[in-house]
């Protein structure tokens, strides 16, 4: 084209189009509103206390970098093509040559083990950053300098999550204050000729002037540590001693970083446990990804995570030991047993602490390489399979022997419980003694659900519909249960009748189902103080709409592999051409008319729905309030709990939070119940919860509570099931 012909470019009269008005921070699609004016950035997994803090975060480098990275990856996806079905062992060059005939090929990425890649990325996302490691190192140095002024010769040693190789964002800073050198120096100084007494006018003014560490009780020493922290360590606050803990500690938090921590004065065994975990993590590269995956899965399922200490949930340490035990029991084993490690220990590695043999090699290079060739993703699937059918209460998990032992071999001091997990060195300590029967039972159930999911195609192959797959779906609470679609959570309710009503025998989809739905509404509305408004009848599933119904509880591995395997069904929609069923209200439920199933044809199932709102944290502190209410009960009242008592517990929680209803509910969700199967003596109903907006930590806590509470409460309300009381 001739550059001299035609008109030239018009002169620039403005700098450019005016910028679009900036959206309010809370209107950002990545922002999730939280109660009490707080916000959460879903992209960065960061919470903000108020709007100014949120706006500052959204302008920050981290958020902008992640947004840019996400946009870049989405643009890359638009330019990429996913192909499969080529022969195993095909080279990247062959693929590039083949597809080069259709256009330019920039790069070929061989994605043979995508679930393993997800696990490796998970470690990078959860482990401490270099900046966080430096911060913890600086704090340890600060504590060392301060405590050395008051306790000459002492040593501050970190242990636990920060340094055991399985660190995670937000983990506590656990420290041991070793005062043995100080005790020796103090004894030598007082025994020296000419030593002044503490009452002399010239005696040095010191926090130790009137204290003999060798004879002081642990509470007295803890109070000394508290005094030093409060007076002399800058930025430390919320300092308090906990002398009644199994290992007495001083708790604190660091104001500038928000880091919480503990200081122990007598916990040298923890140092060797930390070194043992580091050795296991370095012995095989599959150990860390597996531990991180199991710990995050357990936290997302509400099985683990005790931020305030105590409680019936599994600790990260207990979960890590379960993973190590599982790896010891593979064939061939991935990790050696503790007994084998003792045999490999050299003379310099021999160590006995508090009467317990803590001998093991300090260098992972001295260990024999494992002959096991299983991938991390297959090991994760096997972990769920093994512990899905594990009898936790009747067996002792021993890492020393690498096998389960009969309970009598635990010994007298060992505290037996619902889950018996022996510490690898302190053999009298049950690491999971705090776990109650409900948590142990739910652990098995969640492992079974996860094992089913791991046998499906969605676990090992990227979704062709752009939905969650692999670990992403595994970590979502309820998403791996049969029939759980994207954005919904499932609760299975089975009602068994000792003397079933005639309606239950004659019409499995009729009056018995209505009674169960009425009981569900009663528990949500009257027992838990939730709003529960009947919704529009969703559909009536017949022969023409069978593909839209909730699937039965089948083993996913027995179904055809693909997106139709029961895990990625579309949201419930009325089948085209179907009639709208009439509704029938009954005690807060809206039900379509049920039809008697045909003998030789597919059953027609009915669905009920509700729009629900949760106004108060009715799942918090129920056990404590229940004990308080029972303590004041008269002798004539029945021993145990009932739905009437559960109503009183909910009312007490409402009164504690304020009788006036808040302007906005804490949670909103749509609930729909569908008959999933029935016999002459029991009905099984699937209750689907779909939160709006996307589920956050608050909804997950409520869901896990409801998962255990609702089925038992429904049974008790109907009088059809066992008289066991619902627990929280």
Secondary structure by P-SEA (a helix, b strand, c coil): cccccccccccccccccccccccccccccccccccccbbbccccccccccaaaaaaaaacaaaaaaaaaaaaaaaaaaabbbbccccccccaaaaaaaaccccccccccccccaaaaaaaaaaaaccccaaaaaaaaaaaaaaaaaaaaccccbbbbbbcccccccccccccbbbbbcaaaaaaaaaaaaaccccccccccccccccccccccccccaaaaaaaaaaaaacccccccccccccccccbbbbbbbccccccbbbbcccaaaaaaaaaaaaaaacccaaaaaaaaaaaaaaaaccccccccccccccaaaaaaaaaaaaaaccccccccaaaaaaacccccccccccccccccccccccccccccccaaaaaaaaaaaacccccccccccccccccccccccccccccccbbbbccccccccccccccaaaaaaaaaaaaaaaaaaaccccccccccccccccccccccccccccccccbbbbbbbbbbcccccccccccccaaaaaaaaaaaaaaccccbbbbbbcccccccccccccccccccccccccccccccccccccccccccccbbbbbbcccccccccccccccbbbbbbbbbbbbbbccccccaaaaaaaaaaaaccccccccccaaaaaaaaaaaaaaacccccccccccbbbbbbbccccccbbbbbbbbbccccccaaaaaaaaaaacccaaaaaaaacccccccccc
